[in-house]
Amino acid sequence: MTIQLPTGNGEFKAYEPRKEPFAATPGTPFTSRTVFSAAHVVADPFADVSPDSPAAVDWDATLAFRRHLWSHGLGVAEAMDTAQRGMGLDWAGAAELIRRSAAEAKSVGGLVACGVGTDQLTGPATLAEVRAAYEEQLALVEESGAQAILMASRALAAAAQGPEDYLEVYGHLLRQAAEPVILHWLGPMFDPALEGYWGSSDLDAATDTFLEVIAAHPDKVDGIKVSLLEAQREIDIRRRLPQGVRCYTGDDFNYPELIAGDDQGFSHALLGIFDPLGPLAAEAVRVLDTGDAKGFRELLDPTVELSRHLFQAPTRFYKTGVVFLAWLAGHQSHFTMVGGLQSARSLPHFARAYELADRLGLFPDPKLAEERMKNLLSLYGVNQ
């Protein structure tokens, strides 16, 4: 039996779905790497909202997905870009998500770290206002008992006049932080409003400022997350970090080689692609825990084609593919997104994502995934 998938050029291809899923079993936390999956939120499909309304979240389904990730030994990076921060999920929604997810993590013994930003600011802001917004969110995350991830701020990018402003704001926050944080450098391919972050569009100059912040407060920085989609730049930054400061790769194009590392070090992981790849990624890291880097690469390398597809330009819409695959996999009952973002990718894009994910065995019930894919195709007028 085959399914007819649109190819994007007006034609269709016959694809024969896989019969058996990838065999992965829940397991304990990893020993060689710290691994976070940046998890998506599940929208409430029955809420009467518009794309401009505050987010309507299905909290039960959202927390159930986090329990799925924790059951495989993955940590959850909460209220991050994957959860549509700044793209449908406002600060009020993110704050509730942090509180609920942190409480759930405590109840199941799961690892959780939460994003700290400035998205309660809705217009132009001064540096003092940016700092105060960061402080408000940092306090909430710390009160929840979760680790803090200092995210890049659109408001800071707009207000800062140069590198010295970043040094001042981040230095102030790090001095205040009760526990070591993760610093997150998100590139403009994920959010165009972050162009010129750290005070320069020259990435070499920006890197120097980023590293200067860390060097001044190494005891307050657990690690960094770099999302620039440049493997060599991440490696170069990783090699310049102070002793004891980790690098968490956020490179959804080159993660297998960065996590595997080389004779001078390796990256841990904080990745959006580990949302749909959860069980498979966990299995690969457990193989790496045994010292089998080759086996790790054999499992994870074939996933890169799917990741590059989901994260293709405009990269910021990768969340649509992530939620689409969660629906096909049966983790949620619908394909509705906060802010109506399910419309952000084309039918051929979805068809290719389905094919690549199915080839990897990512769907626990391949027949269900096939039926749901056919239902989506029928909405677009494609009859099988």
N, C-alpha and C positions, 0 to 999 in steps of 0.2 A: 504494500500500500504506500502511495506517495502523496505528498501535499504540494500543490502548485504555489510557488513563491515568486512574487514580483522582483525583478532584477534591477529596476530603476531606469531601464531604457525602453520601456513599453513592452517588454517580453516577460515570459515566465519560465521558471526552471522547475523540473520535477525533483523533489527531495524526499528521500526515504528516511523517516525518523528512526532514531536509535531505539532499540527495544528495552535495554537495561540501563539503569543509571550508574554513575560512578559509585563504587562501594566505599562509603566513608562512615565511620562510627564515631560517636562522641568520645571525648577523651579529656585528659587532664591538661593543665597549662604546660606551656613549652619550657624547655630548659636552656636552649641556645640563643633564642631571640625573644624579644618582647614584641607582640604583634597585636595591633589594634585594627579593627574594621570600623571605618566611618559609616555609620548606619543611617538608612533612610527612615523617614516617617511615613506612616500609613494615613492617608486622608480619610475623612468620614464622607462616604459617597452620598449619604442621605441628607446632609446638611444643605440648607437653602442659602448658598453663598455665591458670591461672584469672585472673579479673579482678584479684585481689590479688597475683598473682605478679610478680616482676621482669619487665620488658619483654623479650619475645623479638622481636628485630629481624631482618629480612631485609636484611643489610648490602649485598649486591650490588644489590638492587633500589632500596634507599634511595640509594646513591651514584649509580646510573644516573640516577635522577630529578634529582639535582643536576647531573650532566653535561648533561642536557637543558636545564636552566635556564641554565647557563653558556654553552651553545652559542648561545643567543639573545642573549647579551650582558648578561643579568641577573646581579646579585650574589646570593649566598645568605646569608640571615640564618639562622644555624644554632642549633639547640637552643633555639628560642623557644617561645612559646605554641602556634604551629601544630604543632610537633613533640610536642605533648602533655606539655610540662614540667608536672609537678604534676597531670597527668590521665592517668597510666598510665606515663609515662617518668620513672623515678627518677634521682637524681644519677649513680649508677653508669652507667646507660644513656646519660645525656646526656654524661657525660665521654668515653665511648667514641665517641659520635657526633661530638663536637667533634674528637677526635684524628683520626678517620678522614676527616671532611669537610675539615679543614684540610690534611691530607696530600694528599687528592685535588685540592683547589684548587691546591696548589703544582704538581702534576703536569700540570694542564691550563691553568694561568695564570688561574684563576677568582678572582673577588672573593668573600671570605667574612668575615663578622663573626659572633661567637658570643655567646650569652647567658651572663651571669654572674649567678647568683642565690644563694639560701641554702637550696635544697631538700634538702640533706643533713641539715638539722635536721628532726627528726620530732615534736618536742614543744615545749612552752614554752621560750623561750630568753632569755637576757639580752642586752643590747646588745653586750657584749663578745663573746658567742658568735655573734651575728649578724655582727659585724664580721669575726670570724675565718673564718666560713663564706664570706663574700664574698671574703676574701683568698685562701682556698684555690682558689676557682673562678677568680678573676682570674689567679692564677699559672698555672693550667693553660692557660687561653686564651692568655695571653701566650707561654707555652712552645711552644704549637702554632704560633705565628706569625700567628694570626688577630687581627683587631681585636676589642676587647671591647665588649659592650653591657651596661651595668649595668641589670639588670632590676629591677622592683619586687619587694619581698620580703614574703611573707605574715608571716614571722617578725618583720620589722621593724615591720610594721603593728600586730602584736599587742604588741610590746615597747615601742614608742615612747610616751612620755608627752605629747609635743607637738612642735612644729616644730623646737625646738632639738636634739632627738635625731636628726632627719633631717639637719640641718645638720652635726652632729658626725660621723655615720657616713659620709655621702657626702663630706664634706670630707676625712676621713681616707683614703678610698679613692682619691679623685682625686689627692691628694698622692702616693700610692703608685704610681699607674698609670704605666707606662713610656711609653705613647703615648696620644694623645687618644682618649677613649671616646665612645660614644653613650649618652646617658641615656634610659631608657625609662619613660614614665609610662603604665601600663596602668590603665584605668578599671575600676570595680567591675562594669560590665556584662560584662566579660570574666572577671573573677574576684571574686566577692562578698567574699572575704577581704581585698581591698585597699580596702575602704570607708574613707574618712578618710585616705587616703595623703597624705603631706607634712604631717600633723598636723592636718588639718581636713576636715570634710565640706563646708565652704563652699569651692566651687571657686575663688572669687576669692582667698581667703586661701591655699589650697593652691598656687595659681599663683604668688603672691608668694614663697612659700618655695622653690618649685621654681626660680624665676628668681634668687633670692638665692644658691642653691647654684652656679648657673652663673656669676653675676657675680663670685663669689669665686675662681673657677678657670677663666676663659675659655680659657686656654691648654691645659687638659686635657680640654676638651669639644669633640669634633669636631662633634657635633650632638645633637639631641634627637629622640626618637620620641614622638609624642603620640597616644594611642589613647583618645580620649574621645567620639568620634562626634559632635562639635560643631564644625562647620566654622568658625564665627565665633570661637570661643575659640581654635582653633589659629591662625587668622590673627592674632588679637590677641597671642598669645604669640610668634609668629614675628616680629612687628614690634618686639617688646621685647628680642629676643636681642642679645647683644653682636656687634659686627662679626666676621665670620668663623665664627660658630657656625651650623651649618645646622639646618633643621627637616626631619625626615623624617616625612612624614605616615603615620600608622597608622590613618587614618580610612577604613574600608572602606565607608562610606556616601557620602562626598563627595570621593573622591580625584581625579576628573578636574579639578574646578575648583581644587583645592588645588595640584595639580602644575602646572597651566597658569599659575596665579598671577595677579597683577595688576600695576599700575604701581609697586607698592611692594615686590614680591618674590614668591617662590614657594616651594613645598615640594618637597624631594626625596621619595623614597618608600621605605618599608619596610613591606610589606603582605602579609597572609595571602592576600588575594584574587589576588595575582599568582602564586600557586602554580598554580591552574587556568587563569588568564588568560595565563600566561607568553608564548607566541609572539605573541598578539594585543597584549598590553601592550607588548612590545618593539617591535613594528611601530609602535604609536602614539607611543612615545617617540622613535623615529627620525624620524618626521614632525615632531615638536616640535623636534628637533635642527636642522631646516631653517628654523625660525622660523615654521612653519605651525601656530599654536595652534588655528585653526579645524579644520584637518584632524585634529589630535590629538583634539579633542573629538568630532568626528564618529565616530572609531573607538572611543573609550573610553566616551563617554556611554552607548551602548546596553548596556554591561556592568553598569551600576549596578543594574539590576533583579535580575540574578542575584546580585550581591554582597549586596544588601539581603535577598534571600531566604535565602542561606546563613547570613548573620549575624543573622537575626531572633532575638528572645528565645526561650529563654535563649541569649544570644550565645556563651557559652563552648563550646557544642556545634557551632560552625561547622566544627570540624575534621572532623566526620563527613561533611559535604557535600563538603569538599575532597578527602578520600580517595575518596569515592564517585565523583567526577568523574575522578579519576586512574585508577580501575579502568575506568570506561567508555571512557576515552581510550586504554587499552591500556598505560599506564605501569606497571601491575602486574597480576598474573594473578588476583587475588582481591579481595574486599571484606571483609577482616578487619582489625581495628584493635587496637592496643595497648590493653589493659584492656577489651576487648569493646565499645568505644565505637561500633561500627557499629549498635548498637541504640538510639542516643540520638535518632534522628529517625524520623519516621513514614514510611510508604509514600507517602502523598500528597506529603509534603515532597520525597522523592526523585524522584517523578514530575515535579513542577514544576521541580526542579533540572535534570533531564534535558532537559525541553522547552526551558528558557531557554538552557542551554548549547548544545544542538543548533542552536537558532535563530542563535546567534552563530558557529556553525561551529567550535566548540572541539574536536571529535572528529576526529583525523586519519583515522580509518576510521569513518564514520558507520554503516556496516552492522554493524561489530563492536559499537559502542555500542548500537545497537538490539537486537541479539541478547542482549547482557548485560542490558539493561533488561528484556527479556522474560523472561529467566531469573530475575531478581529478582522480577518480578511473579508468576511461576509458583510461587515459594516461598511466596508469600502466598495462593495459591489462585486467582490470576487467570489464566485461560487465554485466549489470543488466538484 
